[in-house]
Structures are given as structure tokens and as C-alpha cells.
Amino acid sequence: MKFFRTRGAALALASALAAALLTGCAAAVVGGAVGTGALLMTADRRSAETQDADQAIEAGAREVVAQALAGRGHVNVASYYRKALITGEVPSVQDRQLMETRVRALPGVQGVVNELAVMPESSAFQRSNDAFITSKVRGRLVGTNGVPSASITVLTERGTPYLMGRLPATEMALATDAARQTEACSAWCA
């Protein structure tokens, strides 16, 4: 797994978890798919077994978060190829570490990238902006030739879009460039 971070811009790579600043936005490529049912199975590059494992990790993480934080904080866990990306906000450094430790201990987890921030929970307005950014980035990926948009999941937290997918270098570069050029990032990210 490769993880790259620089001050002005960070780049997340497919088959790895990473973060990048995109004109005020950060992005990460992890791995994922868009769709449901049979469409998901045919568009997703993961095997059915791997998809099931990722779903089990996410379900287990929801339980771990609910038990450990009891309503304190806002935590999301996304899994792709058994690697978990943790995003959101928690009230303390101890809670941040606790979440990473508990998610890492879930059956099947092979790696964790902890992007939790120690700060108050994001507002409904911020989450709405995040949803807007996600939809704009997804649209940009769909409209970009050479980008397997059905094999990429996009989620956004505090103005930082994360791209999740397992991609060769050429597709990764195209997807990252497409996300960087998304108007929503420069218009909505702080």
C-alpha cells in the first residue's frame, strides 16, 4: 500500500489509500463501485467474495462506532479490498485512536487509513456541501473518457473528496485529474 501526502497537494492512489488537495479540496483513491444488484457485480472489479468482505467490514464498523462513541462524533468507515478508510469527526485524540484500533481489529481488515479529525461534528450545511461535491465529482468521472467510473466510489468529508477504486496508473491519473478539475471543489471547498 502506498500513501502519499504533501502540503499543497496530496494524491491518493488506486489500490492504496491516500489524500490530495484539489484546488482547496483533498482527494483519495481507495476503491469502490457505484450501482446495485447485478449492475454492481458486473461493474465492480472486486470479486463477489471481496465485495461481501468489504460490506461485512463496513457493517462491523458501524457497530463498533455505535458502541464505542455512543452518539459522540460523526464517523464513517468505507472498505475496499479489505482496506478501511475512516473519516469524520471525533471529540478527542483518544476517540480517534480508539476508532482506528477497533476498526483494525475487525475480521478481514487488512489495512486502515485514519482520516478522522479531532473537532466538533460537521454541520448539516457542511454535509450537504459534501454531498454536492460528491455528485459533481461522480458526474465528472462519468464524463471522462478512460475512467472506469462504475469501478470508483466517491465520498466526501469536510470538503475532501475520496476516490475509492483499484486502478492501473493511467486510469488513476485520469480519475485524479478529473476530480481536480471539478468545479464543485473550487466553488465549495474551504
C-alpha positions as CSV (number, residue, x, y, z in Angstrom):
1,M,0.0,0.0,0.0
2,K,1.3,3.4,-0.9
3,F,0.3,6.6,0.9
4,F,1.4,10.0,-0.4
5,R,0.8,13.3,1.3
6,T,2.3,16.7,0.6
7,R,1.4,20.1,2.0
8,G,0.0,21.9,-1.1
9,A,-1.4,18.8,-2.8
10,A,-1.8,15.2,-1.9
11,L,-2.6,12.4,-4.3
12,A,-4.4,9.2,-3.5
13,L,-3.6,6.1,-5.5
14,A,-5.7,3.3,-6.6
15,S,-5.2,0.0,-4.7
16,A,-4.0,2.3,-2.0
17,L,-5.4,4.9,0.3
18,A,-4.2,8.4,0.0
19,A,-5.3,12.0,0.2
20,A,-4.8,15.0,-2.1
21,L,-5.6,18.7,-2.1
22,L,-7.6,19.7,-5.2
23,T,-7.7,23.4,-5.5
24,G,-8.7,23.6,-1.9
25,C,-10.2,20.1,-1.9
26,A,-8.4,16.9,-0.9
27,A,-9.0,13.6,-2.7
28,A,-8.1,10.0,-2.1
29,V,-8.3,6.9,-4.3
30,V,-9.2,3.8,-2.4
31,G,-11.5,1.5,-4.3
32,G,-15.2,1.0,-4.9
33,A,-18.2,0.7,-7.2
34,V,-21.3,2.6,-8.0
35,G,-24.6,0.7,-8.5
36,T,-26.7,-2.0,-7.0
37,G,-27.5,-5.7,-7.6
38,A,-26.3,-7.3,-10.8
39,L,-25.0,-4.0,-12.1
40,L,-22.7,-3.7,-9.1
41,M,-21.5,-7.2,-9.6
42,T,-20.6,-6.7,-13.3
43,A,-19.2,-3.1,-13.0
44,D,-17.2,-3.7,-9.8
45,R,-13.7,-5.1,-10.3
46,R,-13.8,-6.8,-7.0
47,S,-14.9,-10.5,-6.8
48,A,-18.2,-11.2,-5.1
49,E,-16.3,-12.6,-2.1
50,T,-14.3,-9.4,-1.8
51,Q,-17.4,-7.2,-2.0
52,D,-19.1,-9.3,0.7
53,A,-16.0,-9.0,2.9
54,D,-16.0,-5.2,2.4
55,Q,-19.7,-5.0,3.2
56,A,-19.1,-7.1,6.4
57,I,-16.2,-4.8,7.4
58,E,-18.5,-1.7,6.9
59,A,-21.3,-3.3,8.9
60,G,-18.9,-4.3,11.7
61,A,-17.5,-0.8,11.8
62,R,-21.0,0.7,12.2
63,E,-21.5,-1.4,15.3
64,V,-18.0,-0.6,16.6
65,V,-18.7,3.1,16.2
66,A,-22.1,3.0,17.8
67,Q,-20.8,1.0,20.8
68,A,-17.5,3.0,21.3
69,L,-18.8,6.5,20.8
70,A,-22.4,6.2,21.9
71,G,-23.5,9.2,19.8
72,R,-20.4,11.3,20.3
73,G,-18.9,12.3,17.0
74,H,-19.6,11.6,13.3
75,V,-17.7,8.6,11.9
76,N,-17.9,6.9,8.5
77,V,-16.0,3.8,7.5
78,A,-15.7,2.7,3.9
79,S,-13.9,-0.5,2.9
80,Y,-12.4,-1.6,-0.4
81,Y,-10.3,-4.6,-1.0
82,R,-10.4,-5.1,2.8
83,K,-8.8,-1.7,3.4
84,A,-10.8,0.6,5.6
85,L,-10.9,4.4,5.3
86,I,-12.2,6.1,8.4
87,T,-13.5,9.7,8.0
88,G,-15.4,12.1,10.1
89,E,-15.0,14.0,13.4
90,V,-14.5,12.8,17.0
91,P,-14.2,14.8,20.2
92,S,-10.7,13.6,21.3
93,V,-7.4,12.1,20.2
94,Q,-8.2,9.1,22.4
95,D,-11.5,8.6,20.4
96,R,-9.6,8.9,17.1
97,Q,-7.1,6.2,18.2
98,L,-9.9,4.0,19.7
99,M,-11.8,4.1,16.3
100,E,-8.7,3.1,14.4
101,T,-7.8,0.3,16.9
102,R,-11.4,-1.1,16.9
103,V,-11.7,-1.0,13.1
104,R,-8.3,-2.6,12.6
105,A,-9.4,-5.4,14.9
106,L,-12.4,-6.3,12.8
107,P,-12.2,-9.6,11.0
108,G,-10.9,-9.3,7.4
109,V,-9.4,-5.8,7.7
110,Q,-6.0,-5.7,6.0
111,G,-5.3,-2.0,6.4
112,V,-6.7,1.2,7.9
113,V,-6.3,4.8,6.8
114,N,-7.5,7.1,9.6
115,E,-8.6,10.5,8.3
116,L,-10.6,11.3,11.4
117,A,-10.4,14.9,12.6
118,V,-10.4,15.8,16.3
119,M,-13.0,18.6,16.2
120,P,-16.7,19.3,16.7
121,E,-19.1,17.4,14.3
122,S,-19.6,18.8,10.9
123,S,-22.8,20.8,10.4
124,A,-25.8,19.8,8.3
125,F,-24.7,22.5,5.9
126,Q,-21.2,21.1,5.6
127,R,-22.6,17.6,5.0
128,S,-24.9,19.0,2.3
129,N,-21.9,20.7,0.6
130,D,-20.1,17.3,0.8
131,A,-23.0,15.6,-0.9
132,F,-22.9,18.2,-3.6
133,I,-19.2,17.8,-4.1
134,T,-19.6,14.0,-4.3
135,S,-22.3,14.3,-7.0
136,K,-20.2,16.8,-9.0
137,V,-17.1,14.6,-8.8
138,R,-19.1,11.5,-9.8
139,G,-20.5,13.3,-12.8
140,R,-17.1,14.4,-13.9
141,L,-15.8,10.9,-13.6
142,V,-18.7,9.5,-15.7
143,G,-18.0,12.1,-18.4
144,T,-14.3,11.4,-18.6
145,N,-13.0,9.0,-21.3
146,G,-10.8,6.3,-20.0
147,V,-12.1,6.5,-16.4
148,P,-14.0,3.4,-15.2
149,S,-16.5,5.4,-13.2
150,A,-18.5,2.3,-12.3
151,S,-15.4,1.0,-10.5
152,I,-14.9,4.1,-8.4
153,T,-16.7,5.1,-5.3
154,V,-16.7,8.8,-4.3
155,L,-17.3,10.0,-0.8
156,T,-16.6,13.5,0.6
157,E,-15.9,14.6,4.2
158,R,-15.4,18.2,5.2
159,G,-14.8,19.2,1.6
160,T,-12.3,16.4,0.9
161,P,-13.4,14.0,-1.8
162,Y,-12.1,10.5,-1.5
163,L,-12.0,8.3,-4.6
164,M,-12.1,4.6,-3.9
165,G,-11.0,2.2,-6.7
166,R,-8.5,-0.3,-7.8
167,L,-7.0,1.2,-10.9
168,P,-3.9,1.0,-13.1
169,A,-1.7,4.1,-13.1
170,T,-3.2,5.6,-16.3
171,E,-6.8,5.3,-15.1
172,M,-5.8,6.6,-11.7
173,A,-4.2,9.7,-13.3
174,L,-7.3,10.3,-15.4
175,A,-9.6,10.0,-12.4
176,T,-7.5,12.2,-10.2
177,D,-7.2,14.9,-12.9
178,A,-11.0,14.7,-13.4
179,A,-11.6,15.2,-9.7
180,R,-9.1,18.1,-9.6
181,Q,-11.0,19.8,-12.4
182,T,-14.4,19.5,-10.8
183,E,-15.9,23.0,-10.4
184,A,-17.6,22.0,-7.1
185,C,-14.2,21.6,-5.4
186,S,-13.0,25.2,-6.1
187,A,-16.5,26.6,-5.6
188,W,-17.5,24.8,-2.3
189,C,-14.3,23.7,-0.5
190,A,-12.9,26.0,2.1
